[in-house]
Amino acid sequence: MEMGEDHGDPVTTLLAGARSARSDPDTAEAAVKEAVAAAPDSFEARLAAYRFYFYNHRLAEARPHAAEIVVRMARRLNVATDWRLVAPEDAAFSGLDEAPSLYLQALLAWGYAGVRLGRTEEGCSALQKVAELDPRDRFGARRLLAVIAAGREAEDA
């Protein structure tokens, strides 16, 4: 057994089915759904669901899972669970640690999905928060905001 792998954990077993079925989205989705249903409070199941739906461009389905990851990472970082209240100095957001990076990635995904789903103001607010917390723009929030602004300007012209 590889280090970190727990074949006794049902979520790990179910998600292994999703990983082995990457070329078969229906099988992967079934495994992700089963993992979330079996353990709705499992971080690993939620993370897998967020990533599966987001990277398959199923943004409406990805969004609630991304929101859950933001809250979970906020708790891990000991910052406000309402992302609107988080400040750059609250955690090491400019570092490379997993928790702050995952927090920013999930908030960016949640905001991006919001914009794409027509919740533009809310989505842009989340993207602006990511830009504020990520001064080097490692996750591209500023670039996304610029594209959105350019699209709005073109619509207004």
DSSP file (Angstrom, degrees, kcal/mol; ACC not computed):
  #  RESIDUE AA STRUCTURE BP1 BP2  ACC     N-H-->O    O-->H-N    N-H-->O    O-->H-N    TCO  KAPPA ALPHA  PHI   PSI    X-CA   Y-CA   Z-CA
    1    1 A M              0   0    0      0, 0.0     2,-0.1     0, 0.0     3,-0.1   0.000 360.0 360.0 360.0 133.8    0.0    0.0    0.0
    2    2 A E    >   -     0   0    0      1,-0.1     3,-1.9     2,-0.1     2,-0.1  -0.387 360.0 -90.0 -72.3 151.6    1.3    3.4   -0.9
    3    3 A M  T 3  S+     0   0    0      1,-0.3    -1,-0.1    -2,-0.1     3,-0.1  -0.378 114.4  20.4 -61.9 136.7    1.9    6.0    1.8
    4    4 A G  T 3  S+     0   0    0      1,-0.3     2,-0.5    -3,-0.1    -1,-0.3   0.304  97.4 116.6  87.4  -9.5   -1.2    8.1    2.4
    5    5 A E    <   -     0   0    0     -3,-1.9     2,-0.5     3,-0.0    -1,-0.3  -0.802  43.1-172.2 -96.3 132.0   -3.5    5.5    0.8
    6    6 A D    >   -     0   0    0     -2,-0.5     3,-1.3     1,-0.1     7,-0.2  -0.888   9.4-175.5-126.9  99.5   -6.1    3.9    3.0
    7    7 A H  T 3  S+     0   0    0     -2,-0.5    -1,-0.1     1,-0.3     6,-0.1   0.628  83.6  63.6 -71.6 -10.8   -7.9    1.1    1.3
    8    8 A G  T 3  S+     0   0    0     -3,-0.1    -1,-0.3     4,-0.0     3,-0.1   0.657  81.4  91.2 -83.9 -16.5  -10.1    0.7    4.3
    9    9 A D    <>  -     0   0    0     -3,-1.3     4,-2.1     1,-0.2     5,-0.2  -0.701  68.5-151.6 -82.2 118.6  -11.6    4.2    3.8
   10   10 A P  H  > S+     0   0    0      0, 0.0     4,-2.6     0, 0.0     5,-0.2   0.851  94.8  53.8 -62.0 -34.2  -14.7    3.9    1.6
   11   11 A V  H  > S+     0   0    0      2,-0.2     4,-2.9     1,-0.2     5,-0.2   0.933 108.8  48.9 -65.0 -44.4  -14.3    7.4    0.2
   12   12 A T  H  > S+     0   0    0      1,-0.2     4,-1.7     2,-0.2    -1,-0.2   0.911 112.5  48.8 -59.8 -42.6  -10.8    6.7   -0.9
   13   13 A T  H  X S+     0   0    0     -4,-2.1     4,-1.1    -7,-0.2    -2,-0.2   0.924 113.0  46.6 -63.7 -45.2  -11.9    3.5   -2.5
   14   14 A L  H  X S+     0   0    0     -4,-2.6     4,-1.1     1,-0.2     3,-0.5   0.913 112.3  49.8 -64.3 -42.6  -14.7    5.2   -4.3
   15   15 A L  H  X S+     0   0    0     -4,-2.9     4,-2.4     1,-0.2    -1,-0.2   0.792 100.8  63.5 -70.5 -26.1  -12.5    8.1   -5.5
   16   16 A A  H  X S+     0   0    0     -4,-1.7     4,-2.3    -5,-0.2    -1,-0.2   0.873 100.7  54.4 -61.1 -35.0   -9.9    5.6   -6.8
   17   17 A G  H  X S+     0   0    0     -4,-1.1     4,-0.6    -3,-0.5    -1,-0.2   0.861 107.0  49.8 -64.6 -35.7  -12.7    4.5   -9.2
   18   18 A A  H >< S+     0   0    0     -4,-1.1     3,-0.6     2,-0.2    -2,-0.2   0.911 111.3  48.5 -68.8 -42.2  -13.1    8.1  -10.3
   19   19 A R  H >< S+     0   0    0     -4,-2.4     3,-1.1     1,-0.2    -2,-0.2   0.895 110.7  50.2 -65.5 -38.9   -9.3    8.4  -10.9
   20   20 A S  H 3< S+     0   0    0     -4,-2.3     3,-0.2     1,-0.3    -1,-0.2   0.647 109.8  53.2 -74.4 -12.1   -9.1    5.2  -12.8
   21   21 A A  T X<  +     0   0    0     -4,-0.6     3,-2.4    -3,-0.6     7,-0.6   0.011  65.1 126.1-110.8  27.4  -12.0    6.3  -15.0
   22   22 A R  T <  S+     0   0    0     -3,-1.1    -1,-0.2     1,-0.3    -2,-0.1   0.832  77.6  50.0 -57.4 -32.5  -10.7    9.7  -16.2
   23   23 A S  T 3  S+     0   0    0     -3,-0.2    -1,-0.3     1,-0.2    -2,-0.1   0.488 108.1  59.4 -83.8  -0.5  -11.2    8.7  -19.8
   24   24 A D    <>  -     0   0    0     -3,-2.4     4,-2.4    -6,-0.2     3,-0.5  -0.787  66.2-176.5-127.1  86.2  -14.8    7.6  -19.0
   25   25 A P  H  > S+     0   0    0      0, 0.0     4,-2.9     0, 0.0     5,-0.2   0.816  81.1  56.0 -57.1 -34.2  -16.6   10.7  -17.6
   26   26 A D  H  > S+     0   0    0      2,-0.2     4,-2.2     1,-0.2     5,-0.1   0.923 111.3  43.0 -65.3 -42.9  -19.8    8.8  -16.8
   27   27 A T  H  > S+     0   0    0     -3,-0.5     4,-2.0     2,-0.2    -1,-0.2   0.906 115.0  50.1 -68.1 -41.5  -18.0    6.3  -14.6
   28   28 A A  H  X S+     0   0    0     -4,-2.4     4,-2.4    -7,-0.6    -2,-0.2   0.926 111.3  48.7 -62.4 -44.8  -15.9    9.0  -13.0
   29   29 A E  H  X S+     0   0    0     -4,-2.9     4,-3.1     1,-0.2     5,-0.3   0.910 109.0  52.9 -62.7 -41.6  -19.0   11.1  -12.2
   30   30 A A  H  X S+     0   0    0     -4,-2.2     4,-2.3    -5,-0.2    -1,-0.2   0.904 110.5  48.1 -60.2 -40.5  -20.8    8.0  -10.8
   31   31 A A  H  X S+     0   0    0     -4,-2.0     4,-2.2     2,-0.2    -1,-0.2   0.905 112.8  47.8 -66.7 -41.7  -17.8    7.4   -8.5
   32   32 A V  H  X S+     0   0    0     -4,-2.4     4,-2.4     2,-0.2     5,-0.2   0.937 113.0  48.1 -64.5 -46.9  -17.7   11.1   -7.4
   33   33 A K  H  X S+     0   0    0     -4,-3.1     4,-2.6     1,-0.2    -2,-0.2   0.903 111.8  50.1 -60.0 -41.8  -21.4   11.2   -6.7
   34   34 A E  H  X S+     0   0    0     -4,-2.3     4,-2.4    -5,-0.3    -1,-0.2   0.893 110.0  50.5 -65.4 -39.1  -21.2    7.9   -4.8
   35   35 A A  H  X S+     0   0    0     -4,-2.2     4,-2.0     2,-0.2    -2,-0.2   0.917 112.6  45.9 -64.8 -43.3  -18.3    9.3   -2.7
   36   36 A V  H  < S+     0   0    0     -4,-2.4    -2,-0.2     2,-0.2    -1,-0.2   0.901 114.5  48.2 -66.4 -40.5  -20.2   12.5   -1.9
   37   37 A A  H  < S+     0   0    0     -4,-2.6    -2,-0.2    -5,-0.2    -1,-0.2   0.887 113.8  47.0 -66.1 -38.3  -23.4   10.6   -1.1
   38   38 A A  H  < S+     0   0    0     -4,-2.4    -2,-0.2     1,-0.3    -1,-0.2   0.838 134.0  12.8 -72.3 -32.9  -21.5    8.1    1.2
   39   39 A A    ><  +     0   0    0     -4,-2.0     3,-2.3    -5,-0.2    -1,-0.3  -0.554  64.0 172.0-146.1  74.4  -19.6   10.9    3.0
   40   40 A P  T 3  S+     0   0    0      0, 0.0    -3,-0.1     0, 0.0    -1,-0.1   0.714  84.6  52.8 -61.7 -19.7  -21.1   14.4    2.4
   41   41 A D  T 3  S+     0   0    0     -5,-0.0     2,-0.5     4,-0.0     3,-0.1   0.393  81.8 117.0 -93.8   3.2  -18.8   15.8    5.0
   42   42 A S    <>  -     0   0    0     -3,-2.3     4,-2.2    -7,-0.2     5,-0.2  -0.592  55.0-155.2 -76.8 123.2  -15.6   14.3    3.5
   43   43 A F  H  > S+     0   0    0     -2,-0.5     4,-2.9     1,-0.2     5,-0.2   0.920  95.7  53.0 -60.0 -44.7  -13.2   17.0    2.3
   44   44 A E  H  > S+     0   0    0      1,-0.2     4,-2.3     2,-0.2    -1,-0.2   0.890 109.0  48.5 -61.8 -40.5  -11.7   14.5   -0.2
   45   45 A A  H  > S+     0   0    0     -6,-0.2     4,-2.3     2,-0.2    -1,-0.2   0.920 113.6  46.7 -65.9 -43.1  -15.1   13.8   -1.7
   46   46 A R  H  X S+     0   0    0     -4,-2.2     4,-2.9     2,-0.2    -2,-0.2   0.907 112.3  50.1 -65.2 -41.8  -16.0   17.5   -2.0
   47   47 A L  H  X S+     0   0    0     -4,-2.9     4,-2.6     1,-0.2     5,-0.2   0.921 111.3  48.7 -62.9 -43.7  -12.6   18.3   -3.5
   48   48 A A  H  X S+     0   0    0     -4,-2.3     4,-2.8    -5,-0.2    -1,-0.2   0.906 112.6  48.3 -62.5 -41.5  -13.0   15.6   -6.1
   49   49 A A  H  X S+     0   0    0     -4,-2.3     4,-2.6     2,-0.2     5,-0.4   0.937 111.5  49.6 -65.2 -46.6  -16.5   16.8   -6.9
   50   50 A Y  H  X S+     0   0    0     -4,-2.9     4,-2.6     1,-0.2     5,-0.3   0.952 115.9  42.5 -56.3 -50.8  -15.4   20.4   -7.3
   51   51 A R  H  X S+     0   0    0     -4,-2.6     4,-2.6     2,-0.2     5,-0.2   0.912 113.5  51.8 -65.8 -43.1  -12.5   19.4   -9.5
   52   52 A F  H  X S+     0   0    0     -4,-2.8     4,-0.9    -5,-0.2    -2,-0.2   0.964 116.9  37.8 -58.3 -53.3  -14.5   16.9  -11.6
   53   53 A Y  H  <>S+     0   0    0     -4,-2.6     5,-3.0    -5,-0.2     3,-0.3   0.906 117.5  49.9 -68.8 -40.8  -17.3   19.3  -12.4
   54   54 A F  H ><5S+     0   0    0     -4,-2.6     3,-1.8    -5,-0.4    -1,-0.2   0.953 112.4  45.5 -63.7 -49.0  -15.2   22.4  -12.8
   55   55 A Y  H 3<5S+     0   0    0     -4,-2.6    -1,-0.2     1,-0.3    -2,-0.2   0.626 111.0  54.4 -74.1 -10.9  -12.7   20.8  -15.2
   56   56 A N  T 3<5S-     0   0    0     -4,-0.9    -1,-0.3    -3,-0.3    -2,-0.2   0.188 117.1-115.6-100.8  14.3  -15.6   19.3  -17.2
   57   57 A H  T < 5S+     0   0    0     -3,-1.8     2,-0.9     1,-0.2    -3,-0.2   0.777  74.2 135.2  60.2  30.8  -17.1   22.8  -17.5
   58   58 A R    >>< +     0   0    0     -5,-3.0     4,-1.7     1,-0.2     3,-0.6  -0.650  24.5 166.8-105.6  72.4  -20.1   21.9  -15.5
   59   59 A L  H 3>  +     0   0    0     -2,-0.9     4,-2.3     1,-0.3    -1,-0.2   0.810  65.1  57.2 -66.6 -36.8  -20.0   25.1  -13.5
   60   60 A A  H 34 S+     0   0    0      1,-0.2    -1,-0.3     2,-0.2    -2,-0.1   0.871 113.4  42.6 -63.2 -34.4  -23.4   25.1  -11.9
   61   61 A E  H <> S+     0   0    0     -3,-0.6     4,-0.6     1,-0.2    -2,-0.2   0.797 114.5  50.6 -80.5 -29.2  -22.5   21.7  -10.4
   62   62 A A  H  X S+     0   0    0     -4,-1.7     4,-2.5    -9,-0.2     3,-0.4   0.847  95.1  73.9 -74.1 -34.4  -19.0   22.7   -9.4
   63   63 A R  H  X S+     0   0    0     -4,-2.3     4,-2.4     1,-0.2     5,-0.2   0.862  94.0  46.5 -56.2 -49.2  -20.0   25.9   -7.7
   64   64 A P  H  > S+     0   0    0      0, 0.0     4,-1.8     0, 0.0    -1,-0.2   0.867 114.5  49.2 -64.4 -32.3  -21.5   24.5   -4.4
   65   65 A H  H  X S+     0   0    0     -4,-0.6     4,-2.0    -3,-0.4    -2,-0.2   0.894 110.1  50.6 -71.5 -39.2  -18.5   22.2   -4.0
   66   66 A A  H  X S+     0   0    0     -4,-2.5     4,-2.3     2,-0.2    -1,-0.2   0.911 108.9  52.6 -62.1 -41.5  -16.1   25.0   -4.6
   67   67 A A  H  X S+     0   0    0     -4,-2.4     4,-2.1     1,-0.2    -1,-0.2   0.899 108.3  50.7 -60.8 -40.4  -17.9   27.1   -1.9
   68   68 A E  H  X S+     0   0    0     -4,-1.8     4,-2.6     1,-0.2    -1,-0.2   0.889 108.7  51.2 -65.0 -39.1  -17.6   24.2    0.5
   69   69 A I  H  X S+     0   0    0     -4,-2.0     4,-2.9     2,-0.2     5,-0.3   0.899 107.6  53.7 -65.3 -40.1  -13.8   24.0   -0.2
   70   70 A V  H  X S+     0   0    0     -4,-2.3     4,-2.3     2,-0.2    -2,-0.2   0.938 111.6  44.9 -58.4 -47.4  -13.5   27.7    0.5
   71   71 A V  H  X S+     0   0    0     -4,-2.1     4,-2.2     2,-0.2    -2,-0.2   0.925 114.0  49.1 -64.1 -44.5  -15.2   27.3    3.9
   72   72 A R  H  X S+     0   0    0     -4,-2.6     4,-2.0     1,-0.2    -2,-0.2   0.911 113.5  45.9 -62.9 -42.3  -13.2   24.2    4.8
   73   73 A M  H  X S+     0   0    0     -4,-2.9     4,-2.4     2,-0.2    -1,-0.2   0.864 108.9  56.6 -69.7 -34.6   -9.9   25.9    3.9
   74   74 A A  H  X>S+     0   0    0     -4,-2.3     5,-2.6    -5,-0.3     4,-0.8   0.926 108.7  46.9 -60.2 -44.3  -10.9   29.1    5.8
   75   75 A R  H ><5S+     0   0    0     -4,-2.2     3,-0.6     1,-0.2    -2,-0.2   0.912 111.7  50.4 -63.7 -41.5  -11.4   27.0    8.9
   76   76 A R  H 3<5S+     0   0    0     -4,-2.0    -1,-0.2     1,-0.2    -2,-0.2   0.867 114.8  44.0 -64.0 -35.6   -8.0   25.3    8.3
   77   77 A L  H 3<5S-     0   0    0     -4,-2.4    -1,-0.2    -5,-0.1    -2,-0.2   0.536 110.3-124.3 -85.0  -7.5   -6.4   28.7    7.9
   78   78 A N  T <<5 +     0   0    0     -4,-0.8     2,-0.3    -3,-0.6    -3,-0.2   0.920  67.9 128.3  60.6  45.6   -8.3   30.1   10.9
   79   79 A V  S   <S-     0   0    0     -5,-2.6    -1,-0.2    -6,-0.1    -2,-0.1  -0.762  70.5 -66.8-120.3 170.6   -9.8   33.0    8.8
   80   80 A A        -     0   0    0     -2,-0.3    -1,-0.1     1,-0.1     6,-0.1  -0.270  35.0-139.9 -57.0 138.8  -13.3   34.2    8.4
   81   81 A T  S    S+     0   0    0     -7,-0.1     2,-0.9     1,-0.1    -1,-0.1   0.683  91.0  79.2 -76.2 -16.4  -15.6   31.6    6.6
   82   82 A D  S >  S-     0   0    0      1,-0.2     3,-2.4    -8,-0.1     4,-0.3  -0.837  77.3-152.6 -88.8 108.7  -17.2   34.6    4.8
   83   83 A W  G >  S+     0   0    0     -2,-0.9     3,-1.2     1,-0.3    -1,-0.2   0.736  89.3  69.5 -58.0 -23.8  -14.6   35.3    2.1
   84   84 A R  G 3  S+     0   0    0      1,-0.2    -1,-0.3    -3,-0.1    -3,-0.0   0.752  99.0  50.6 -64.9 -22.9  -15.6   39.0    2.0
   85   85 A L  G <  S+     0   0    0     -3,-2.4     2,-0.3     2,-0.1    -1,-0.2   0.436  85.3 108.0 -95.5  -1.7  -14.2   39.4    5.5
   86   86 A V    <   -     0   0    0     -3,-1.2    -7,-0.0    -4,-0.3    47,-0.0  -0.614  51.1-162.1 -84.6 135.6  -10.7   37.9    4.7
   87   87 A A    >   -     0   0    0     -2,-0.3     3,-2.1     1,-0.1     4,-0.4  -0.800  31.6-110.0-113.7 156.5   -7.7   40.3    4.5
   88   88 A P  G > >S+     0   0    0      0, 0.0     3,-0.8     0, 0.0     5,-0.6   0.824 117.3  54.2 -54.7 -34.2   -4.3   39.6    2.9
   89   89 A E  G 3 5S+     0   0    0      1,-0.2     3,-0.1     3,-0.1    -3,-0.0   0.510  86.5  83.8 -80.8  -2.4   -2.6   39.6    6.3
   90   90 A D  G < 5S-     0   0    0     -3,-2.1     2,-0.3     1,-0.1    -1,-0.2   0.757 106.3  -1.7 -72.1 -24.5   -5.0   36.9    7.7
   91   91 A A  T < 5S-     0   0    0     -3,-0.8     2,-2.1    -4,-0.4     3,-0.3  -0.949  86.5 -85.6-156.4 170.8   -3.0   34.0    6.2
   92   92 A A  T > 5 +     0   0    0     -2,-0.3     3,-1.3     1,-0.2     5,-0.3  -0.443  58.6 155.5 -83.7  65.9    0.1   33.4    4.1
   93   93 A F  T 3 < +     0   0    0     -2,-2.1    -1,-0.2    -5,-0.6    11,-0.1   0.754  67.9  56.2 -68.1 -24.1   -1.7   33.8    0.8
   94   94 A S  T 3  S+     0   0    0     -3,-0.3    -1,-0.3    -6,-0.2    -2,-0.1   0.540  95.9  86.1 -86.3  -4.6    1.4   34.7   -1.2
   95   95 A G  S <  S-     0   0    0     -3,-1.3     0, 0.0     1,-0.1     0, 0.0  -0.105  85.8-115.7 -83.0-173.4    3.2   31.5   -0.1
   96   96 A L        +     0   0    0      4,-0.0    -3,-0.1     5,-0.0    -1,-0.1   0.291  64.0 133.1-108.8   8.3    3.0   28.1   -1.7
   97   97 A D     >  -     0   0    0     -5,-0.3     4,-1.7     1,-0.1     5,-0.2  -0.250  62.5-121.1 -62.5 150.8    1.4   26.2    1.1
   98   98 A E  H  > S+     0   0    0      1,-0.2     4,-3.0     2,-0.2     5,-0.3   0.907 103.3  53.1 -61.7 -47.8   -1.5   23.9    0.1
   99   99 A A  H  > S+     0   0    0      1,-0.2     4,-2.4     2,-0.2    -1,-0.2   0.934 112.4  41.4 -62.4 -50.7   -4.3   25.4    2.3
  100  100 A P  H  > S+     0   0    0      0, 0.0     4,-2.3     0, 0.0    -1,-0.2   0.903 117.2  50.0 -63.9 -36.9   -3.9   29.1    1.2
  101  101 A S  H  X S+     0   0    0     -4,-1.7     4,-2.7     2,-0.2    -2,-0.2   0.927 112.2  46.1 -65.6 -44.2   -3.4   28.0   -2.5
  102  102 A L  H  X S+     0   0    0     -4,-3.0     4,-2.7     2,-0.2     5,-0.2   0.878 110.3  54.9 -66.6 -36.9   -6.5   25.7   -2.4
  103  103 A Y  H  X S+     0   0    0     -4,-2.4     4,-2.3    -5,-0.3    -2,-0.2   0.953 112.2  43.2 -57.8 -50.5   -8.5   28.5   -0.7
  104  104 A L  H  X S+     0   0    0     -4,-2.3     4,-2.6     1,-0.2    -2,-0.2   0.905 114.0  50.7 -65.1 -42.3   -7.6   30.9   -3.6
  105  105 A Q  H  X S+     0   0    0     -4,-2.7     4,-2.5     1,-0.2    -1,-0.2   0.929 112.9  45.2 -61.3 -45.5   -8.2   28.3   -6.3
  106  106 A A  H  X S+     0   0    0     -4,-2.7     4,-2.6     2,-0.2    -1,-0.2   0.892 113.8  48.7 -68.6 -39.1  -11.6   27.4   -5.0
  107  107 A L  H  X S+     0   0    0     -4,-2.3     4,-2.6    -5,-0.2    -1,-0.2   0.904 112.0  49.8 -66.8 -39.8  -12.7   31.0   -4.5
  108  108 A L  H  X S+     0   0    0     -4,-2.6     4,-3.0    -5,-0.2     5,-0.2   0.928 112.3  47.5 -61.8 -45.0  -11.5   31.8   -8.0
  109  109 A A  H  X S+     0   0    0     -4,-2.5     4,-2.8     2,-0.2     5,-0.2   0.912 111.9  50.0 -62.9 -42.8  -13.4   28.9   -9.4
  110  110 A W  H  X S+     0   0    0     -4,-2.6     4,-2.0     2,-0.2    -2,-0.2   0.923 114.8  44.0 -62.2 -44.7  -16.5   29.9   -7.4
  111  111 A G  H  X S+     0   0    0     -4,-2.6     4,-2.4     2,-0.2    -2,-0.2   0.926 113.8  49.5 -66.2 -45.4  -16.3   33.4   -8.7
  112  112 A Y  H  X S+     0   0    0     -4,-3.0     4,-2.6     1,-0.2     5,-0.2   0.927 111.2  49.7 -59.4 -46.1  -15.5   32.4  -12.3
  113  113 A A  H  X S+     0   0    0     -4,-2.8     4,-1.8    -5,-0.2     6,-0.2   0.901 108.8  53.8 -60.7 -40.2  -18.5   30.0  -12.3
  114  114 A G  H  <>S+     0   0    0     -4,-2.0     5,-3.0    -5,-0.2    -2,-0.2   0.928 109.4  47.2 -59.4 -46.0  -20.7   32.8  -10.9
  115  115 A V  H ><5S+     0   0    0     -4,-2.4     3,-1.7     1,-0.2     5,-0.2   0.946 112.9  48.5 -60.3 -48.5  -19.7   35.1  -13.8
  116  116 A R  H 3<5S+     0   0    0     -4,-2.6    -1,-0.2     1,-0.3    -2,-0.2   0.773 110.0  53.0 -64.2 -25.8  -20.3   32.4  -16.4
  117  117 A L  T 3<5S-     0   0    0     -4,-1.8    -1,-0.3    -5,-0.2    -2,-0.2   0.301 125.6 -98.5 -94.0   9.2  -23.7   31.6  -14.9
  118  118 A G  T < 5S+     0   0    0     -3,-1.7     2,-0.9    -4,-0.1     3,-0.2   0.490  94.0 116.3  91.0   3.4  -24.8   35.2  -15.0
  119  119 A R     >< +     0   0    0     -5,-3.0     4,-2.8    -6,-0.2     5,-0.2  -0.470  36.1 156.0 -97.8  60.4  -24.1   36.1  -11.4
  120  120 A T  H  >  +     0   0    0     -2,-0.9     4,-3.0    -5,-0.2     5,-0.3   0.874  62.6  48.0 -61.9 -47.2  -21.6   38.7  -12.7
  121  121 A E  H  > S+     0   0    0     -3,-0.2     4,-2.0     2,-0.2    -1,-0.2   0.945 116.7  43.1 -62.4 -47.9  -21.5   41.1   -9.8
  122  122 A E  H  > S+     0   0    0      2,-0.2     4,-1.8     1,-0.2    -2,-0.2   0.920 116.2  48.6 -62.9 -44.9  -21.1   38.4   -7.1
  123  123 A G  H  X S+     0   0    0     -4,-2.8     4,-2.3     1,-0.2    -2,-0.2   0.910 111.1  49.3 -63.1 -43.9  -18.6   36.5   -9.2
  124  124 A C  H  X S+     0   0    0     -4,-3.0     4,-2.7    -5,-0.2    -1,-0.2   0.862 106.7  56.7 -65.6 -34.9  -16.5   39.6   -9.9
  125  125 A S  H  X S+     0   0    0     -4,-2.0     4,-1.8    -5,-0.3    -1,-0.2   0.919 108.9  46.5 -61.3 -42.3  -16.5   40.4   -6.2
  126  126 A A  H  X S+     0   0    0     -4,-1.8     4,-2.2     2,-0.2    -2,-0.2   0.911 112.3  49.9 -65.7 -42.2  -15.0   37.0   -5.5
  127  127 A L  H  X S+     0   0    0     -4,-2.3     4,-2.4     1,-0.2    -2,-0.2   0.887 109.2  52.1 -64.3 -38.4  -12.4   37.4   -8.3
  128  128 A Q  H  X S+     0   0    0     -4,-2.7     4,-2.1     2,-0.2    -1,-0.2   0.872 107.8  52.2 -64.3 -36.4  -11.5   40.8   -6.9
  129  129 A K  H  X S+     0   0    0     -4,-1.8     4,-2.4     2,-0.2    -2,-0.2   0.917 108.8  49.7 -65.0 -42.7  -11.0   39.2   -3.4
  130  130 A V  H  X S+     0   0    0     -4,-2.2     4,-1.9     1,-0.2    -2,-0.2   0.928 110.3  50.9 -61.0 -43.7   -8.7   36.7   -5.0
  131  131 A A  H  < S+     0   0    0     -4,-2.4    -1,-0.2     1,-0.2     6,-0.2   0.885 110.9  49.2 -60.3 -38.7   -6.8   39.5   -6.7
  132  132 A E  H  < S+     0   0    0     -4,-2.1    -1,-0.2     1,-0.2    -2,-0.2   0.890 116.4  41.1 -66.8 -40.1   -6.5   41.3   -3.4
  133  133 A L  H  < S+     0   0    0     -4,-2.4    -2,-0.2     1,-0.2    -1,-0.2   0.681 114.3  54.1 -82.3 -18.4   -5.2   38.2   -1.6
  134  134 A D    ><  +     0   0    0     -4,-1.9     3,-2.2    -5,-0.2    -1,-0.2  -0.716  63.4 174.9-118.5  76.9   -2.9   37.1   -4.4
  135  135 A P  T 3  S+     0   0    0      0, 0.0    -1,-0.1     0, 0.0    -2,-0.1   0.752  80.7  50.9 -61.9 -25.3   -0.7   40.1   -5.1
  136  136 A R  T 3  S-     0   0    0      0, 0.0    -5,-0.1     0, 0.0     4,-0.0   0.472 105.3-129.5 -88.7  -0.8    1.5   38.2   -7.7
  137  137 A D    X   +     0   0    0     -3,-2.2     3,-1.0    -6,-0.2     6,-0.1   0.870  48.3 160.1  55.5  41.8   -1.7   37.0   -9.5
  138  138 A R  T 3  S+     0   0    0      1,-0.2    -1,-0.1     2,-0.1   -44,-0.0   0.810  74.9  44.4 -60.1 -30.2   -0.5   33.4   -9.5
  139  139 A F  T 3  S-     0   0    0     -5,-0.1    -1,-0.2    -9,-0.1    -2,-0.1   0.411 111.8-117.9-101.2   1.2   -4.1   32.2  -10.1
  140  140 A G    <>  +     0   0    0     -3,-1.0     4,-2.3    -6,-0.1     5,-0.2   0.679  64.7 140.8  79.9  19.2   -4.9   34.8  -12.8
  141  141 A A  H  > S+     0   0    0      1,-0.2     4,-2.7     2,-0.2     5,-0.2   0.906  74.7  50.4 -62.4 -41.4   -7.8   36.7  -11.1
  142  142 A R  H  > S+     0   0    0      1,-0.2     4,-2.2     2,-0.2    -1,-0.2   0.906 110.2  50.3 -64.0 -40.1   -6.6   40.0  -12.5
  143  143 A R  H  > S+     0   0    0      2,-0.2     4,-2.1     1,-0.2    -1,-0.2   0.919 111.2  48.8 -63.3 -42.9   -6.4   38.6  -16.0
  144  144 A L  H  X S+     0   0    0     -4,-2.3     4,-2.5     1,-0.2    -2,-0.2   0.926 110.4  50.7 -62.6 -44.1   -9.9   37.2  -15.7
  145  145 A L  H  X S+     0   0    0     -4,-2.7     4,-2.6     1,-0.2    -1,-0.2   0.882 109.3  51.7 -61.6 -37.5  -11.2   40.5  -14.4
  146  146 A A  H  X S+     0   0    0     -4,-2.2     4,-2.4     2,-0.2    -1,-0.2   0.897 109.9  48.7 -65.5 -40.3   -9.6   42.3  -17.3
  147  147 A V  H  X S+     0   0    0     -4,-2.1     4,-2.1     2,-0.2    -2,-0.2   0.913 112.5  48.4 -64.9 -42.6  -11.2   39.9  -19.8
  148  148 A I  H  X S+     0   0    0     -4,-2.5     4,-2.1     2,-0.2    -2,-0.2   0.923 112.2  48.7 -63.7 -44.3  -14.6   40.5  -18.1
  149  149 A A  H  X S+     0   0    0     -4,-2.6     4,-2.4     1,-0.2    -2,-0.2   0.903 110.3  51.1 -62.8 -41.4  -14.2   44.2  -18.2
  150  150 A A  H  X S+     0   0    0     -4,-2.4     4,-2.2     1,-0.2    -1,-0.2   0.893 109.5  51.0 -63.3 -39.3  -13.2   44.2  -21.8
  151  151 A G  H  X S+     0   0    0     -4,-2.1     4,-1.9     2,-0.2    -1,-0.2   0.886 110.1  49.0 -64.8 -39.4  -16.3   42.1  -22.6
  152  152 A R  H  X S+     0   0    0     -4,-2.1     4,-2.0     2,-0.2    -2,-0.2   0.906 110.3  51.1 -66.2 -41.2  -18.5   44.6  -20.8
  153  153 A E  H  X S+     0   0    0     -4,-2.4     4,-1.2     1,-0.2    -2,-0.2   0.898 109.4  50.6 -63.3 -39.9  -16.9   47.5  -22.7
  154  154 A A  H  < S+     0   0    0     -4,-2.2    -1,-0.2     1,-0.2    -2,-0.2   0.878 110.0  50.2 -66.0 -36.7  -17.5   45.8  -26.0
  155  155 A E  H  < S+     0   0    0     -4,-1.9    -1,-0.2     1,-0.2    -2,-0.2   0.864 110.8  49.8 -67.1 -35.7  -21.2   45.2  -25.1
  156  156 A D  H  <        0   0    0     -4,-2.0    -1,-0.2     1,-0.2    -2,-0.2   0.699 360.0 360.0 -76.2 -19.7  -21.5   48.9  -24.1
  157  157 A A     <        0   0    0     -4,-1.2    -1,-0.2    -3,-0.2    -2,-0.1   0.479 360.0 360.0 -76.3 360.0  -20.0   50.1  -27.4
